[in-house]
Amino acid sequence: MADTTTVKVQTTTRDLLLKVGAARRQSADQVILAALAAMGRDERRQLAAAEARAIKDDPVDLAEIRAIQEDKAALHAG
């Protein structure tokens, strides 16, 4: 048997967790893991967006991006 523990949540949270789990035919554990994975992906997207904004304003980075794009275009042109 897998190790388990109890997590205290409000009853409304428990009910929502059970409702989502039933709709997806997943256990509460699976729903929680899926939600945590989605949160991780969202955080990585936000970080990537912040980095993209920073690059957009850096002329050195822009020049490197353009050079890479030109190299790719030349390779595809053959």
C-alpha positions as a Markdown table, in Angstrom:
| # | Residue | x | y | z |
|---|---|---|---|---|
| 1 | Met | 0.0 | 0.0 | 0.0 |
| 2 | Ala | 1.3 | 3.5 | -0.8 |
| 3 | Asp | 2.1 | 5.9 | 1.9 |
| 4 | Thr | -0.7 | 8.3 | 2.6 |
| 5 | Thr | -1.4 | 11.3 | 4.8 |
| 6 | Thr | -4.2 | 13.6 | 5.7 |
| 7 | Val | -4.4 | 17.1 | 4.4 |
| 8 | Lys | -6.8 | 19.5 | 6.1 |
| 9 | Val | -8.8 | 21.6 | 3.6 |
| 10 | Gln | -12.1 | 23.4 | 3.8 |
| 11 | Thr | -15.1 | 21.2 | 3.1 |
| 12 | Thr | -15.9 | 23.4 | 0.0 |
| 13 | Thr | -12.4 | 22.6 | -1.3 |
| 14 | Arg | -12.9 | 18.9 | -0.6 |
| 15 | Asp | -16.2 | 18.9 | -2.4 |
| 16 | Leu | -14.7 | 20.6 | -5.4 |
| 17 | Leu | -11.8 | 18.2 | -5.4 |
| 18 | Leu | -14.2 | 15.3 | -5.4 |
| 19 | Lys | -16.4 | 16.8 | -8.1 |
| 20 | Val | -13.5 | 17.4 | -10.4 |
| 21 | Gly | -12.2 | 13.9 | -9.7 |
| 22 | Ala | -15.5 | 12.4 | -10.5 |
| 23 | Ala | -15.9 | 14.3 | -13.7 |
| 24 | Arg | -12.4 | 13.2 | -14.8 |
| 25 | Arg | -12.7 | 9.8 | -13.3 |
| 26 | Gln | -9.6 | 10.4 | -11.2 |
| 27 | Ser | -8.7 | 10.1 | -7.6 |
| 28 | Ala | -8.2 | 13.1 | -5.4 |
| 29 | Asp | -4.5 | 12.3 | -5.5 |
| 30 | Gln | -4.5 | 12.4 | -9.3 |
| 31 | Val | -6.4 | 15.7 | -9.4 |
| 32 | Ile | -4.0 | 17.3 | -7.0 |
| 33 | Leu | -1.0 | 16.0 | -9.0 |
| 34 | Ala | -2.5 | 17.3 | -12.2 |
| 35 | Ala | -3.2 | 20.7 | -10.7 |
| 36 | Leu | 0.4 | 20.9 | -9.3 |
| 37 | Ala | 1.8 | 20.0 | -12.7 |
| 38 | Ala | -0.3 | 22.6 | -14.4 |
| 39 | Met | 0.9 | 25.2 | -11.9 |
| 40 | Gly | 4.5 | 24.3 | -12.6 |
| 41 | Arg | 3.9 | 24.7 | -16.4 |
| 42 | Asp | 2.2 | 28.0 | -15.8 |
| 43 | Glu | 5.1 | 29.3 | -13.7 |
| 44 | Arg | 7.6 | 28.2 | -16.5 |
| 45 | Arg | 5.4 | 30.0 | -19.1 |
| 46 | Gln | 5.4 | 33.2 | -17.0 |
| 47 | Leu | 9.2 | 33.0 | -16.6 |
| 48 | Ala | 9.7 | 32.4 | -20.3 |
| 49 | Ala | 7.4 | 35.4 | -21.0 |
| 50 | Ala | 9.4 | 37.6 | -18.7 |
| 51 | Glu | 12.6 | 36.5 | -20.3 |
| 52 | Ala | 11.2 | 37.1 | -23.7 |
| 53 | Arg | 10.2 | 40.7 | -22.7 |
| 54 | Ala | 13.8 | 41.2 | -21.4 |
| 55 | Ile | 15.3 | 39.9 | -24.6 |
| 56 | Lys | 13.0 | 42.1 | -26.7 |
| 57 | Asp | 14.6 | 45.2 | -25.2 |
| 58 | Asp | 18.2 | 44.0 | -25.4 |
| 59 | Pro | 19.8 | 45.0 | -28.8 |
| 60 | Val | 22.6 | 42.3 | -28.4 |
| 61 | Asp | 20.0 | 39.6 | -27.8 |
| 62 | Leu | 18.0 | 40.8 | -30.7 |
| 63 | Ala | 21.0 | 40.7 | -33.0 |
| 64 | Glu | 21.8 | 37.2 | -32.0 |
| 65 | Ile | 18.1 | 36.1 | -32.6 |
| 66 | Arg | 18.2 | 37.7 | -36.0 |
| 67 | Ala | 21.5 | 35.9 | -36.9 |
| 68 | Ile | 20.0 | 32.6 | -35.8 |
| 69 | Gln | 16.9 | 33.2 | -37.9 |
| 70 | Glu | 19.0 | 34.1 | -40.9 |
| 71 | Asp | 21.1 | 31.0 | -40.5 |
| 72 | Lys | 18.0 | 28.8 | -40.3 |
| 73 | Ala | 16.5 | 30.5 | -43.3 |
| 74 | Ala | 19.7 | 29.9 | -45.3 |
| 75 | Leu | 19.7 | 26.2 | -44.3 |
| 76 | His | 16.1 | 25.8 | -45.4 |
| 77 | Ala | 16.8 | 27.6 | -48.6 |
| 78 | Gly | 19.4 | 25.0 | -49.3 |
